[in-house]
Amino acid sequence: MAAFGTVFMPEMALATFENNHWSKAEFVSAESIQLHPGAHVLHYSSTCFEGLKAFRHADGSVNIFRMEENIKRMAQSSKLLFLPEFDANQLSQMIIDMVKKYADEVPQPPGSMYIRPTHIGTEPSIGKAAAPSATSMLYVLLSPVGDYFAGGARPLRLLLAEDGMRCAPHMGMIKSGGNYASALGPILAGKAQYNADQILFCPNGDVQETGAANFILIDGDEIITKALDSSFLHGITRATLLTLAADLGMKVSERNLSVTELLERVAKPGTEAALSGTAAVLTPVGTLIHNGKDIKVGNGEAGPKAIRLRQALNQIQWGEAPDTHNWLTKI
């Protein structure tokens, strides 16, 4: 199968903001966009995006998971980047219309249709390094996908990095391309030196997130993850899993977690760790790399609690369990 996110549907939904007005959305070719070389996004990174999925159920219906929350987060990102405010209802309709158009292309589980709304500043002005773009473009791409991590949900190797951050602290809760670019150097260095799959950024010993997903620790019946603040991404999959954990009777602890405490806890039998995200879903972590040494998490394999949580999430997404929280939008 093609690499995750490299296959696209031939058309996308697109709307533009010019003269203080949003255009009507239309279907256009997904092969290219027309953009001036001086566009604000290309020079000053006025860009944000979302990632959500649509799933095919056994009855043949197609359902989008947690669309409203993704649109809310994209509105927040756009506001914090001072991009033009978009109409949430218009974006919602763009997503629904796109998924309807390509409903026949939505894969059977465990595959899904990945949905990528994107908002970029388009004003041709290289003099606006300290000012926002007055024009923008909003579009929705679709990509049928399988597993994000090559090899499926095998236990990952995470390198603990205590001397850097994924991105600037005030940018953490914005889903913007620059944040991913700033994490790329440490990720590539960690892969080359330690064969690490991802970097777990722990500035000054504070366990935060990896380059592409939130981090979750499971110790017995307690699930521990960093409390929300502006320094890291407010994952929708993270919030979903915490809700499901509470539904399963687990204790949910959103609080600071130090590297010292993390290492103490993972040394105990039965402790589990995982990464959560729209693409990653809930992928187990088998090894932490600290000060050049490999440290097993529990027995180094996927643990039963993480497997159960992932299963609970997938069962709702795939229509195999009741959607008691109204997370699905049936198209």
C-alpha positions as CSV (number, residue, x, y, z in Angstrom):
1,M,0.0,0.0,0.0
2,A,1.1,3.6,-0.7
3,A,2.8,5.5,2.2
4,F,0.3,7.2,4.6
5,G,-1.0,10.5,3.1
6,T,0.5,10.2,-0.4
7,V,-2.7,9.3,-2.3
8,F,-5.3,12.1,-2.8
9,M,-8.8,12.3,-4.3
10,P,-8.7,14.1,-7.6
11,E,-10.7,17.1,-6.4
12,M,-10.8,19.3,-3.3
13,A,-13.2,21.9,-1.9
14,L,-11.8,25.4,-1.9
15,A,-13.0,28.9,-0.8
16,T,-11.1,32.2,-0.7
17,F,-11.2,35.3,1.4
18,E,-10.7,38.6,-0.5
19,N,-12.1,42.1,0.0
20,N,-13.4,41.1,3.5
21,H,-15.6,38.4,2.0
22,W,-15.5,34.6,1.7
23,S,-16.3,33.2,-1.7
24,K,-18.7,30.3,-2.2
25,A,-16.9,27.0,-1.9
26,E,-16.4,25.0,-5.0
27,F,-14.8,21.7,-6.2
28,V,-11.5,22.2,-8.0
29,S,-8.6,20.0,-9.0
30,A,-6.5,18.8,-6.1
31,E,-3.4,18.8,-8.4
32,S,-2.4,22.4,-7.7
33,I,-3.3,25.8,-6.3
34,Q,-2.6,29.2,-7.8
35,L,-0.4,31.2,-5.4
36,H,1.7,34.3,-5.9
37,P,5.4,33.7,-5.0
38,G,5.1,36.6,-2.5
39,A,2.2,35.0,-0.7
40,H,2.3,35.6,3.0
41,V,2.2,31.8,3.8
42,L,5.4,31.2,1.9
43,H,7.4,33.8,3.8
44,Y,5.8,34.2,7.2
45,S,4.2,30.8,7.8
46,S,0.6,31.9,8.1
47,T,-0.8,28.4,7.9
48,C,-2.8,26.0,9.9
49,F,-4.5,22.7,9.3
50,E,-6.5,19.9,10.8
51,G,-6.6,16.1,10.6
52,L,-9.7,14.1,11.0
53,K,-11.1,10.9,9.6
54,A,-14.2,9.4,8.0
55,F,-15.0,5.7,8.5
56,R,-17.1,3.1,6.7
57,H,-19.6,1.2,8.8
58,A,-20.9,-2.4,8.2
59,D,-24.2,-1.0,7.1
60,G,-22.4,0.9,4.3
61,S,-22.8,4.3,5.8
62,V,-19.9,6.7,6.1
63,N,-19.3,8.7,9.3
64,I,-17.0,11.5,10.1
65,F,-15.4,11.4,13.6
66,R,-15.4,14.5,15.9
67,M,-15.7,17.0,13.0
68,E,-17.0,19.8,15.2
69,E,-14.1,19.7,17.6
70,N,-11.6,19.8,14.7
71,I,-13.3,22.8,13.2
72,K,-13.3,24.5,16.6
73,R,-9.5,23.9,16.9
74,M,-8.9,25.1,13.4
75,A,-10.8,28.3,14.2
76,Q,-8.6,28.7,17.3
77,S,-5.4,28.2,15.3
78,S,-6.6,30.7,12.6
79,K,-7.4,33.3,15.3
80,L,-4.0,32.8,17.0
81,L,-2.2,33.2,13.6
82,F,-4.4,36.3,12.8
83,L,-5.7,34.7,9.7
84,P,-9.1,35.8,8.4
85,E,-12.0,34.3,10.5
86,F,-13.8,31.6,8.6
87,D,-17.4,30.5,8.9
88,A,-17.5,27.2,10.8
89,N,-20.7,26.2,9.0
90,Q,-19.1,26.7,5.6
91,L,-16.1,24.6,6.5
92,S,-18.4,21.9,7.9
93,Q,-20.3,21.8,4.7
94,M,-17.1,21.7,2.6
95,I,-16.0,18.6,4.6
96,I,-19.3,16.9,4.3
97,D,-19.6,17.6,0.6
98,M,-16.1,16.3,0.0
99,V,-16.8,13.1,1.9
100,K,-20.1,12.6,0.2
101,K,-18.5,13.1,-3.2
102,Y,-15.9,10.4,-2.5
103,A,-17.9,8.2,-0.2
104,D,-17.3,5.2,-2.4
105,E,-13.5,5.6,-1.9
106,V,-13.7,5.4,1.9
107,P,-11.7,2.2,2.8
108,Q,-13.1,-0.6,5.0
109,P,-11.7,-0.6,8.6
110,P,-9.0,-0.5,9.7
111,G,-8.5,1.9,6.9
112,S,-10.2,5.3,6.7
113,M,-10.5,8.5,4.7
114,Y,-8.1,11.1,6.2
115,I,-9.5,14.7,5.9
116,R,-7.1,17.6,5.8
117,P,-8.7,21.1,6.0
118,T,-6.0,23.7,5.4
119,H,-6.1,27.5,5.9
120,I,-3.3,29.7,4.4
121,G,-2.5,33.4,4.1
122,T,-2.3,34.4,0.4
123,E,-1.7,38.1,0.4
124,P,1.2,38.9,-2.0
125,S,3.3,41.1,0.4
126,I,6.8,40.5,1.5
127,G,6.6,43.6,3.6
128,K,4.2,42.1,6.1
129,A,6.7,40.3,8.3
130,A,5.0,41.9,11.3
131,A,1.5,42.1,10.0
132,P,-1.2,39.5,9.1
133,S,-2.4,38.5,5.7
134,A,-5.5,40.3,4.6
135,T,-6.5,37.4,2.2
136,S,-6.5,33.7,2.6
137,M,-7.5,30.3,1.1
138,L,-9.3,27.5,2.8
139,Y,-9.4,24.0,1.2
140,V,-10.2,20.4,2.1
141,L,-8.1,17.5,0.8
142,L,-9.0,13.8,1.2
143,S,-6.6,10.9,1.4
144,P,-7.5,7.2,1.9
145,V,-5.1,5.8,4.5
146,G,-4.1,2.8,6.5
147,D,-1.6,2.7,9.4
148,Y,0.4,5.9,10.1
149,F,3.5,4.1,11.5
150,A,5.1,1.7,9.0
151,G,4.7,-1.8,10.3
152,G,1.4,-1.0,12.1
153,A,1.0,-0.6,15.8
154,R,4.3,-2.1,16.9
155,P,5.8,-0.7,20.1
156,L,7.7,2.5,19.4
157,R,11.1,3.8,20.5
158,L,11.0,7.3,22.0
159,L,14.1,9.4,22.7
160,L,13.6,11.7,25.7
161,A,14.9,15.2,24.9
162,E,15.3,17.4,27.9
163,D,17.2,20.2,26.2
164,G,14.7,21.5,23.7
165,M,11.1,22.1,22.9
166,R,9.0,20.9,19.9
167,C,8.1,24.6,19.2
168,A,8.0,28.1,20.7
169,P,5.9,27.8,23.9
170,H,3.2,30.3,22.8
171,M,2.7,28.4,19.5
172,G,2.2,24.9,21.0
173,M,-1.6,24.9,20.9
174,I,-1.7,26.0,17.2
175,K,-1.7,23.3,14.6
176,S,0.7,25.0,12.3
177,G,3.2,23.6,9.8
178,G,6.1,25.6,11.4
179,N,5.8,23.6,14.6
180,Y,6.3,20.3,12.7
181,A,9.3,21.8,10.9
182,S,10.9,22.9,14.1
183,A,10.7,19.3,15.5
184,L,12.2,17.8,12.3
185,G,15.9,18.3,13.2
186,P,15.7,16.5,16.6
187,I,13.6,13.7,15.1
188,L,16.1,13.0,12.3
189,A,19.0,13.2,14.7
190,G,17.3,10.8,17.1
191,K,16.6,8.3,14.3
192,A,20.1,8.4,13.0
193,Q,21.8,8.1,16.4
194,Y,19.4,6.0,18.5
195,N,17.0,4.4,15.9
196,A,14.3,6.4,17.7
197,D,10.8,6.5,16.1
198,Q,10.0,9.8,17.7
199,I,11.3,12.4,20.1
200,L,9.4,12.9,23.4
201,F,10.1,16.6,24.2
202,C,10.7,17.1,27.9
203,P,12.0,20.7,28.3
204,N,13.7,21.0,31.7
205,G,12.4,17.6,32.6
206,D,8.7,18.4,31.9
207,V,7.2,15.5,29.8
208,Q,5.2,17.2,27.0
209,E,4.5,15.6,23.6
210,T,6.3,14.1,20.6
211,G,6.7,15.7,17.2
212,A,3.5,14.3,15.9
213,A,1.4,13.0,18.8
214,N,0.4,13.4,22.5
215,F,2.0,11.2,25.1
216,I,0.0,9.1,27.5
217,L,1.3,7.0,30.5
218,I,-0.9,4.2,32.0
219,D,0.0,2.9,35.4
220,G,-2.5,0.4,36.7
221,D,-5.9,2.0,36.5
222,E,-4.5,5.5,36.2
223,I,-4.0,7.3,32.9
224,I,-1.6,10.2,33.2
225,T,-1.0,13.0,30.6
226,K,0.1,16.6,30.8
227,A,-2.6,19.1,31.6
228,L,-3.6,21.5,28.8
229,D,-1.7,24.7,28.4
230,S,-0.5,26.8,25.5
231,S,2.8,25.0,25.1
232,F,1.5,21.8,23.3
233,L,-1.2,20.6,21.0
234,H,-4.7,20.0,22.5
235,G,-5.2,16.6,20.9
236,I,-8.8,15.6,20.0
237,T,-7.8,12.0,20.1
238,R,-6.2,12.6,23.5
239,A,-9.4,14.1,24.8
240,T,-11.5,11.3,23.3
241,L,-9.3,8.6,25.0
242,L,-9.4,10.3,28.4
243,T,-13.2,10.3,28.1
244,L,-13.2,6.6,27.2
245,A,-10.8,5.8,30.0
246,A,-13.2,7.5,32.5
247,D,-16.0,5.5,30.9
248,L,-14.0,2.3,31.6
249,G,-13.6,3.3,35.3
250,M,-10.0,4.5,35.0
251,K,-8.6,7.4,37.0
252,V,-7.7,10.3,34.7
253,S,-4.8,12.5,35.8
254,E,-4.1,15.6,33.8
255,R,-1.0,17.1,35.5
256,N,2.7,17.8,35.1
257,L,4.8,14.7,34.7
258,S,8.6,14.8,35.2
259,V,11.1,12.7,33.5
260,T,12.2,11.4,36.9
261,E,8.7,10.2,37.7
262,L,8.2,8.8,34.2
263,L,11.3,6.7,34.5
264,E,10.3,5.5,38.0
265,R,6.9,4.4,36.8
266,V,7.9,2.7,33.6
267,A,10.3,0.5,35.6
268,K,7.4,-1.2,37.3
269,P,5.8,-4.3,35.7
270,G,2.5,-3.6,34.0
271,T,3.2,0.1,33.3
272,E,2.2,1.2,29.7
273,A,2.9,4.2,27.5
274,A,1.4,5.2,24.2
275,L,1.1,8.0,21.6
276,S,-2.3,9.4,20.7
277,G,-3.4,11.3,17.6
278,T,-5.7,11.2,14.6
279,A,-3.1,9.4,12.5
280,A,-1.4,7.4,15.3
281,V,-4.7,6.5,17.0
282,L,-3.2,5.0,20.1
283,T,0.2,3.5,19.3
284,P,2.1,1.7,22.1
285,V,5.6,2.8,23.3
286,G,7.9,-0.1,24.1
287,T,11.2,1.7,24.8
288,L,12.3,5.0,26.2
289,I,15.9,6.2,25.4
290,H,17.4,8.3,28.1
291,N,21.1,9.3,28.5
292,G,22.0,6.9,25.7
293,K,20.4,3.9,27.4
294,D,17.3,1.9,26.4
295,I,14.7,1.6,29.1
296,K,11.8,-0.8,28.6
297,V,8.3,0.4,29.3
298,G,6.8,-2.5,31.3
299,N,7.7,-5.6,29.3
300,G,8.4,-3.6,26.2
301,E,5.2,-4.8,24.4
302,A,1.8,-3.3,23.8
303,G,-0.1,-3.5,27.1
304,P,-3.7,-4.6,27.7
305,K,-5.0,-1.2,28.9
306,A,-3.7,0.6,25.8
307,I,-5.0,-2.2,23.6
308,R,-8.4,-1.9,25.3
309,L,-8.6,1.9,24.9
310,R,-7.6,1.7,21.2
311,Q,-10.2,-1.0,20.7
312,A,-12.9,1.1,22.5
313,L,-12.1,4.1,20.2
314,N,-12.0,2.0,17.1
315,Q,-15.3,0.3,17.9
316,I,-17.1,3.7,18.0
317,Q,-15.3,4.9,14.9
318,W,-16.2,1.7,13.0
319,G,-19.8,1.6,14.2
320,E,-19.3,-1.5,16.3
321,A,-20.2,0.2,19.6
322,P,-22.8,2.8,20.5
323,D,-21.8,6.4,19.9
324,T,-23.0,7.6,23.4
325,H,-21.1,10.9,23.2
326,N,-22.4,11.9,19.7
327,W,-19.0,12.0,18.2
328,L,-20.0,10.7,14.7
329,T,-21.5,12.8,11.9
330,K,-23.3,10.4,9.4
331,I,-23.3,11.7,5.9
